[in-house]
């Protein structure tokens, strides 16, 4: 259900000629898959992880816990979101020390694509 918003990050990367991959995962429903994906991301040639998440928004933090790559979190709203998506925003921006996650605006995967491109160009 988050794919239409998250595809916007891919569109930005495509426009800039940056190759990317898309995987649908859940930090709660399949934590082992998420951990394995993130632990092996650098080995597969990835240099940035963009993780979109709503509600408890655990995915960006879990990704950062299992990888030393930069992680960009995209807070997503839904009909179940508390206070219009504030729950997702707070979950992503309040990471503990040593588990950094960048956070773009609510439902703003486009900015995640732009930020990833800037990180890659640095």
Secondary structure, 3 states (H helix, E strand, C coil): CCHHHHHHHHHHHHHCCCCCCCCCCCCCCCHHHHHHHHHCCCCCCCCEEEEEEECCCCHHHHHHHCCCCEEEEEEECCCCCHHHHHHHHHHHHCCCCCCCCEEECCCCHHHHHHHHHHHHHC
